[in-house]
Amino acid sequence: MLIDTLKKVGLALNEEKIRWGIGGSVLLFAHGIVDFPRDIDILVHQDDSKKAADILSTLGKLKERTPSDSCISDEFYEFSIGGIDVEIISGFTIKHDQGLYKYVFSKKSTPERLDLDHIEIPLMSLEDWYVIYQVLPDREEKVALIERFLSSRGLKYPHHLTRQFDFNLPDNVSEHIEKFISMTFL
């Protein structure tokens, strides 16, 4: 059911040339890190967010947004499509105790593609989500899963980790990433 919804969404976004990428639990599922993704998290380029939301509104029902204390992104839409929750996020911003971390979505954010019946699904990097999950509250389990995976496979996109230092990361996250990079390259 989730894969069918992902294909439907991917086809619609690709036809309209939306700049988008899959993150969250579907990204972890695509790499075999988790068995069951619970929803579909889509990050889109800032300029495409309204258009992406309009497209998804033709595929499903817009849900009422529940405010979050930590996620204060510029644009956030949640839809129910085929019984699956699909989130569209642009200007992804997370409030933490030292300020705001804003993920900058760009062409480089989606270095890999997943082919689902000839529908191209752009995948964000695990390295980016390793950082995002550390900034989000209560995601320690996902951080540990990604860390184990990256430790065994190696860093495919180390620059995705190092570029995060240009953004406002909490000190403990910066230190954790520096330590992980140094252990990975030993």
N, C-alpha and C positions, 0 to 999 in steps of 0.2 A: 504494500500500500504506500509506504513512504517513498520507495523507488519510483513508483508510478507518478506520484505527485512531483517528485524531483524532476523527472523527465518532462512533465507537462510545464512546470515552471521554467526549466532550462530552455525548452524550445521557444516559449513565449518571450523570454528575456533576450535570447540570442537573435530572434527574428527582428527585434527592435534595436539591436546593437547596444544594449545596456552593458555598461562596464560593471561586472559583478564577480563575486567569488564566494565559495562555500567555506564556512568555518564551523566551529562548534563540534557537536557530537557526530554530525555527518562526516566531517573531515576526519575525525578519529576513526569512524567506521570504515571509511575508504582506505585507511592504512592498516586495518585489522586490529586496532587498539581497543575498541569497544565492540560489543556484539549488537547492541540495540540503540540506535540514535533515537532520541525522544522527540526532536523537532528539527526543523531546517532553519539554520541561521545563515542569512545572506547579507554580506556587506556589499554596498554599492558605492560607486563614485558619487561624490556630493552633487554633481551636476545632473545625475540620472535618477536621484531618489524619488522625486515626485512622479516621473514617468514610470518607474518600476512599480510604484504603488498603484498607479492607474491600471497598469497591465495586470497586476495580481488581483485587483478588485474585479476584473472580468472573469477570473478563475475561481474565486471564492468569496468568503464573507470577511469584511474587516471586523476585527474584534476590538472591544474597548480596551484601551491601554491602562494597565495597572502601573501607577508611578513607581519608580525605583529610587531608592536613596543613593545608590552608587552609580547607576548608568544614567547619564544625562546627555545622551547623544543628540546631535542636531535634529535628526529625523529618525523616527522609530514607528514602524507599522507592523501589526501582527494580524495575520489572516488565518482563517481555517479553510484549507483547500483539501478536498478529499478526506476529511477527517484528521488531517495533519496540521499542526501549527507551523506556520511559515513566517519568520520574522525578516523584515527588511530594515537594515540599519545603515545610516550614513553619518559621517562625522562622529564615529564611535568614540565616546568620551566616558571615562570612568573616574569618578571622584574617589580620592583616597586621602589619608590623613595628612599628606604633605602637598596636596593640590589636585590638579587635574592631569590625567594621562589621556592624550588624544591620539588614537591610532590614525595614521595617514594612509588611506587606501589609494593605491596607484596601480599602474599597469604591472609593476614589479611584484605586487601583492599576490598574484596568482601564477606562480611559476610552473604549475602542473595542470594537466587536464585529465578528466575521467570521461571515458566514452561509454555512454549508456544508450545502446541501440542507435548509434550514429548521432547522438545528441551530445555536444561537447559541454561538459560541466567544469568550469574553472575552479581549481582548488587553491585555497590559500596555503601558505607554508605552515608546517607544524611548528617551526621555530617562532613564527609570529604568535601562534596560539599558545605556545609555551609561555610567552611573556604575558599575553592578555589574561590567561587563566591565573597567573600569579598576582596580577593587579586586582582582578575580580575577587570579591569576598567568597569564602567557603568553596574554593575550587581546588583544595590541596590534593584530592584524589586524582583529578585529571592532570594536574601538574606532575604528580609522581608517575602516572602512566606514560605521559609524553616523555618525561625525563628518562625513564627506563628504555623506551623505544629508541629515542635519539642516542642514548649511550650505546645501545647494541648495534644500531645501524650506522651511527655517525651523523654528523651535521651535514646535511645536503646544502643548506643555504645559511652558512654562518653569518653572512652579512645581514641577514634578517634579524639576527640577535644583536649584532653590534650597532646597527642603525637605531635601535630602540634607545640607546643611550642619549640620542639627540632629543628625546621627548622627556617629559616630566615623570620619571619613574620614582616610586618610593625607594628610599635608600636600601631597604632590605632586599627588594627585588633586584636592584642594580648589583648588589653584592652577590646575590645568589646566581645571577647570570654570569658575572665575571668568574666566579668559582667554577660553574659548570663548563664554561668555555675553556678554562685552563685545564680542567680534568679531562675534557674531551680531546684536547690536542696533545696530551702527554703521550 
